[in-house]
Amino acid sequence: METTKLDHEKSFQPFQRIKLFGSKYKGEIGLGILILYVFLLGLGTVGEVWNVEWILDLPIFRSPGKY
């Protein structure tokens, strides 16, 4: 009976590690995502305002269906 309990606990171990990691570094992860967002927003703005084609041709800034 104990082996099934241990197998059940082992199956949730990776999810618990991810949850622990997320709760431990929540501030750093949020700050990193915010910095990445502001960088991409600024890059897209520069590409649109000054019509920089290599920026506008990046996959993240292409319109859907344009290859």
C-alpha positions as CSV (number, residue, x, y, z in Angstrom):
1,M,0.0,0.0,0.0
2,E,2.9,2.4,0.7
3,T,4.4,1.9,-2.7
4,T,1.3,3.3,-4.5
5,K,1.4,6.3,-2.2
6,L,5.0,7.0,-3.0
7,D,4.4,6.5,-6.7
8,H,1.5,9.0,-6.5
9,E,3.7,11.5,-4.7
10,K,6.5,11.1,-7.2
11,S,4.2,11.9,-10.1
12,F,3.5,15.3,-8.7
13,Q,7.1,16.2,-7.8
14,P,7.9,18.1,-11.1
15,F,4.8,20.2,-10.7
16,Q,5.7,20.9,-7.1
17,R,9.2,22.0,-8.2
18,I,7.8,24.3,-10.8
19,K,5.3,25.8,-8.3
20,L,8.1,26.3,-5.7
21,F,10.4,27.9,-8.3
22,G,7.6,30.2,-9.5
23,S,6.7,31.3,-6.0
24,K,10.4,31.8,-5.0
25,Y,11.3,33.9,-8.0
26,K,7.9,35.5,-8.7
27,G,9.3,39.1,-8.6
28,E,12.3,38.4,-10.9
29,I,10.1,36.5,-13.4
30,G,7.6,39.4,-13.5
31,L,10.3,42.0,-13.9
32,G,12.0,40.0,-16.7
33,I,8.7,39.7,-18.6
34,L,8.0,43.4,-18.1
35,I,11.5,44.3,-19.5
36,L,11.0,42.0,-22.5
37,Y,7.6,43.6,-23.2
38,V,8.9,47.1,-23.0
39,F,11.8,46.2,-25.3
40,L,9.6,44.7,-27.9
41,L,7.2,47.6,-27.7
42,G,10.0,50.1,-28.2
43,L,11.4,48.0,-31.1
44,G,8.1,47.9,-32.8
45,T,7.6,51.6,-32.3
46,V,11.0,52.4,-33.8
47,G,10.2,50.1,-36.8
48,E,6.9,51.8,-37.4
49,V,7.9,55.4,-36.9
50,W,11.2,55.4,-38.9
51,N,10.0,52.6,-41.3
52,V,12.9,50.3,-40.5
53,E,12.2,47.3,-42.8
54,W,14.4,44.7,-41.0
55,I,12.5,45.3,-37.8
56,L,9.1,45.1,-39.5
57,D,10.1,41.9,-41.2
58,L,10.8,40.1,-37.9
59,P,8.2,37.3,-37.4
60,I,6.8,38.9,-34.2
61,F,5.9,42.0,-36.1
62,R,4.6,40.5,-39.3
63,S,0.9,40.4,-40.0
64,P,-0.7,37.0,-40.0
65,G,-0.5,35.4,-43.4
66,K,2.5,37.4,-44.6
67,Y,5.5,35.2,-45.1
